[in-house]
Amino acid sequence: MYQYETVSTAINELRARGFSEDFNLAENCLICNSRKYDAEDFEISEVYRFEGNTDPADEAIVYGIESKDGTKGILVNGYGYSAEAMADSIAKKLNIRAI
């Protein structure tokens, strides 16, 4: 597994390795290009966690995601108090890999 100094470096390296799409969190699923992905529709291939040295708002997790339909992309989410609300099934899948 790779280690990166910054979120932007992790994103750029994932893109260079084919994770070209952007995933976004919705309340009950992930969304990419207007397509909805439930928890069973994707796998998390890579996870990178970044902790803010001075500002907790700088805490982020970068996920490399592959869907069952072959879509490869990136999801960036905060954690702690800056994490977005999501369905339990999505949260469990993301949290298991982020530990």
C-alpha positions as CSV (number, residue, x, y, z in Angstrom):
1,M,0.0,0.0,0.0
2,Y,1.2,3.5,-0.8
3,Q,1.6,6.4,1.7
4,Y,1.1,10.0,0.7
5,E,1.8,13.3,2.4
6,T,-1.3,15.1,1.2
7,V,-4.8,14.4,0.1
8,S,-4.1,16.0,-3.3
9,T,-1.1,13.7,-3.9
10,A,-3.2,10.7,-3.1
11,I,-5.9,11.8,-5.5
12,N,-3.4,12.5,-8.3
13,E,-1.7,9.1,-7.8
14,L,-5.1,7.2,-7.7
15,R,-6.1,9.0,-10.9
16,A,-2.8,8.0,-12.6
17,R,-3.7,4.4,-11.7
18,G,-7.1,4.5,-13.3
19,F,-9.4,5.8,-10.5
20,S,-10.8,8.4,-12.8
21,E,-14.3,9.0,-11.6
22,D,-15.6,11.0,-8.6
23,F,-17.9,9.3,-6.2
24,N,-20.1,11.3,-3.9
25,L,-22.0,10.4,-0.7
26,A,-25.7,10.4,-0.7
27,E,-27.9,9.5,2.3
28,N,-28.3,5.9,1.3
29,C,-25.7,5.3,-1.4
30,L,-22.7,6.5,-3.4
31,I,-23.4,8.4,-6.6
32,C,-21.1,8.6,-9.7
33,N,-22.2,10.1,-13.0
34,S,-25.9,10.1,-11.8
35,R,-25.7,6.4,-11.1
36,K,-26.4,5.2,-7.6
37,Y,-24.4,2.5,-5.9
38,D,-25.6,0.6,-2.9
39,A,-23.2,-0.9,-0.4
40,E,-23.2,-4.3,-2.2
41,D,-22.5,-2.6,-5.6
42,F,-18.9,-1.5,-4.9
43,E,-15.6,-2.5,-3.2
44,I,-13.0,-0.3,-1.5
45,S,-9.6,-1.0,-3.0
46,E,-7.5,1.5,-1.2
47,V,-7.8,3.8,1.8
48,Y,-5.7,6.7,2.9
49,R,-6.3,8.6,6.1
50,F,-5.0,12.1,6.7
51,E,-5.0,13.8,10.1
52,G,-4.8,17.5,10.5
53,N,-1.9,18.5,12.6
54,T,-3.4,21.7,13.9
55,D,-7.0,21.8,12.5
56,P,-9.4,18.9,13.0
57,A,-11.3,20.2,9.9
58,D,-8.2,19.0,7.9
59,E,-9.0,15.4,8.7
60,A,-9.9,13.4,5.6
61,I,-10.1,9.9,4.2
62,V,-9.5,9.2,0.5
63,Y,-11.0,6.0,-0.8
64,G,-10.1,4.2,-4.1
65,I,-13.4,2.5,-5.1
66,E,-14.3,-0.1,-7.7
67,S,-17.9,-0.8,-8.6
68,K,-19.3,-4.1,-9.9
69,D,-19.9,-2.5,-13.3
70,G,-16.2,-1.6,-13.6
71,T,-16.3,2.0,-12.6
72,K,-13.2,3.1,-10.8
73,G,-13.1,6.3,-8.8
74,I,-12.4,8.3,-5.7
75,L,-14.4,9.3,-2.7
76,V,-13.0,11.9,-0.3
77,N,-14.8,12.2,3.1
78,G,-14.1,13.9,6.4
79,Y,-14.2,11.9,9.6
80,G,-15.0,12.7,13.2
81,Y,-17.2,15.7,13.4
82,S,-16.8,16.6,9.8
83,A,-18.0,13.3,8.4
84,E,-21.1,13.4,6.3
85,A,-24.3,11.5,7.2
86,M,-24.9,8.3,5.4
87,A,-26.8,5.0,5.5
88,D,-25.6,2.5,8.0
89,S,-24.7,-0.1,5.3
90,I,-22.4,2.5,3.5
91,A,-20.9,3.7,6.8
92,K,-20.0,0.2,7.9
93,K,-18.3,-0.6,4.6
94,L,-16.3,2.7,4.6
95,N,-15.4,2.5,8.3
96,I,-14.2,-1.1,8.2
97,R,-11.6,-0.2,5.6
98,A,-10.6,3.1,7.3
99,I,-9.4,1.6,10.5
